[in-house]
């Protein structure tokens, strides 16, 4: 229950007489996670003080002192010597201001917050931090896409089974499989650019909700802090966490792509498939079964996608139904953002490492190709002779049945046997039973032929550098 701890210590303590419940102190404080925003908070404060000096509400001398002090506080954080005062430093904003007062004296430090609210401050800090992190993620994503393009080019001759319903369907190039995900990740990259543009807007000067009473130059602060523009309504500016929600949605989509990609590779790495072998650096053994080599990296990628989506679901629920402008519920946007960014950033780098180091087993891929996967090509053969596809589909189906009944692989059925199914088969029908030819036949844009795949690599590379 409430103890006699004075709340007069708190920066907002003026009107409070009673003490805070000790659990409430902990429940309320965000310093232990929002301290990662120390740099953004300090740079934002310097920009704010500079703008206040420009408008004349503080003097140039006071600004100089504030800036000097704030840079000293920043140095303490950087050197790892900043001492958080438990129960007093509620969040990063109050902690920095408390320390500033100790360093330059309360008379001047007390002027830093002139016309400012923590509501605009937290929004500003989060947006700056997130913008920088997302730019780093953008680079990780470009690197990953670069590896996909390079491997697709190098291993273009490798042919493997392509699946629908996880059943053997048609032959494809291994590169084609890699590029299928490559384009999904390239869309993620494209979307990320859009997200960053909306994240990178300045809330500074919005005040608690109603704006700034001292004619502060918002554009000047925005430029100093590297924002691309302002949030144009002060109430909206302090209320808005859409930039967090959008990031979480973006990251969840990306993680969903990574998860499906990982699932394919987990299947391909089983002994039953044996198409790929993971590098030791991305696998682990079993504590019990000496023979095991487990694809933990891929399983974690798949598993963490659930966690990423959990952030979105949780935070959307937090935001739903909030009355306008700032409510403390919004503090709940910080932790999901931090965890999401780390999860997504690490995941892209792990996926990149897995792909860059895994070994493929082309012989295994080839051995899994099955003549039945050419049944469509058999039908297409007759289509080229003018037979309607619906009819050729049937004829090819009868060849499949004959092959099954006689226990003869379809490519070993004799010319006479095939002729018996349909008189329009000619001697050159044997050419159809060639996997390489099958992938080469699909030369329309986006298909499996070498020229189509090379074109895809070119398009992908253009998307990476766009
Ligand atoms: N720690 C708070 C947050 O993360 C900062 C804003 C506090 N504003 C307030 N009016 N209590 O949202």
Boltz pocket constraint, residues with backbone or C-beta under 6 A from the ligand:
constraints:
  - pocket:
      binder: B
      contacts: [[A, 28], [A, 30], [A, 34], [A, 90], [A, 91], [A, 118], [A, 119], [A, 122], [A, 326], [A, 327], [A, 328], [A, 330], [A, 331], [A, 334]]
      max_distance: 6.0
